Amino acid sequence: MTTSYSLLNNETGEKVDLPLVKGTLGPAGADVGKVYDKMDLFTYDPGFTSTCSCKSAITYIDGDQGVLLYRGYPVDQLANHSSFIEVAYLILHGELPNKTELDEFDASIRRHTMINESLLSFYKGFNYDAHPMAMLTGIVGSLSAFYHDTTNNKDPKHREIFAHRMIAKIPTIAAAAYKKYFGQPFMYPKNSLDYCSNLLHMMFAVPAEDYEINPVAAKALDVLFILHADHEQNASTSTVRMAGSTGTNPYAAISSGIAALWGPAHGGANEAVLKMLEEIGDVKNVQPFMDKVKDKNSGVRLMGFGHRVYKNFDPRATIIREQCHKVLKELKINDPQLELAMKLEEIALNDDYFKSRKLYPNVDFYSGIIYKALGIPVNMFTPMFAIARTVGWVAHWNEMNADPAGLKIARPRQVYTGAPVREYQAISTR
Ligand code: ACO
C-alpha cells in the first residue's frame, strides 16, 4: 500500500505532501488541509464522495463488501442477539455493557421519557395536517428552550444527561406528533414498559380502552431500530456535526439533523417507497414503471434502491428482508404490496441498468412494509427512523465534543462561479 501522497502542479512542478490520516479499517485519508495555504488551490468534491469530514470510532462501513460494524460488532450479530437499548449503550460508550451497566442505563432512559408539560401545548399550535416530521423538527428544536441547565458541551456529565434525555424523549415527542395528527389525546409514557413497547403504547393506546402490546410488533421495532441506530457520516449525522461544530445548543443541532433526515434521498425514502408501491398498484404495472425508471428524462427513481456507500448490498436490507417476511407471517398479514416489492426487486436485480450501476435494495425498501404491517401510518415512517438514529446523532455529537480538535467549526470553501468584480450602477442608468 502506498504510504505517501503528494499533489503536483504539472506546470510549475510545485509539490505539496499530503500526510496520511490512518484508521483501524478502511482507506486512509489524505490530509488536504494545507493545500490552500501552500498552493492557493481548493479541493473540489461536491457531495463529499471522497472526503472525510472527521475521525470517528463509532461505526465502520465497507460499501463494497456490504459490511456494517457498530464499535466493531457486525450489525447482523447485534440484530440477532442484542436489544436496541443495549446497542444504544454500545454506540454511546464504545463497549457492550455488563448487567449492572445495562440496568442503570435502561433505568435512566426510562426515567427521562416525560417531556415538559408546556411542550405539549406547542402541538396545539400546529395545523391539523402538519407532517409529523415538521412537528418533530420543531419540538426537538424547542427542547433547547427547556433543558439548558445541562447543555455545557465541555462537561462530560452534561453531555451524558443530554444523550439520555434525547434518547428517552424522542419516542414521546414522535408519539405526540402521531396523536396530534389523528386528533387523539396524548398518552403519557409508561416507564414499566421497555423502549419499543412504550412507543407502541404512546402511539396506539387511548384512555378509553385497554391496550395490549403485541410482542411481535415490539420485537420487530427493536430490530429495525438496531439497524437504523447509526450509519457513520450520513447526511443527517453530518448535519448534526456541522451545526454542533459552531457550539450551538445540542437540541438545536439534533433538530437540524431531523430536518436533513426528512428528505426523500435520505430518511424520507421509506415513505417514498410506500407511495411508489401505491402508485404502481398492481404487478402488471411493474414493467412499465421500470421502463420509466430507466428513462433518464422521466426523473423517476426506484425508491429504496441505491446507496451512496453500499455498492454491493446493504447488510441491513438482508436482515430486514427476513424480518419483513417473519412479521407478515406472524401477524398473518397477506400484503399485495409485498408481492409487488418482490417483483420490483427481482426485475431490478436482474436488469443491466441496475446491475451496471451497482444499485441494490437499501434498508428502506423493506422497512416501510414492516411499519405498515405494524399499523404505523406512512407519514410516521421517517419519524420512526429519527427515533432510532437519535442514538447515532447524540453519539457523534458527544464524540465530537469530547475531542477538542473535533470542535473546529465546519466551514467548507467553494469554487465561485458568479459575476466578476463590477461597479455599482445608479438605478437611473440600469
Ligand atoms: N433508481 C434509478 N436510478 C438510480 C437510482 C434509483 N434509485 N439511484 C441511482 N440511480 C442511477 C443514477 O441515475 C445514476 O445513473 P447515471 O450514472 O447513468 O447518471 C447512477 O445510478 C448513480 O446515481 P447517483 O445519484 O450518482 O448516486 P448517489 O450515490 O449520489 O445517490 C441515492 C445515492 C441518493 C441513495 C440514490 O441511489 C437514490 O436516489 N436512491 C433512491 C432514494 C433512496 O432509496 N434513498 C435512501 C438511501 S438509504 C438511507 O438514507 C437510509
Residues whose N, C-alpha, C, O or C-beta is under 5 A from the ligand:
A	BS01	ACO	P264 A265 H266 G267 A269 V293 V300 R301 L302 M303 G304 F305 G306 H307 R308 R357 N362
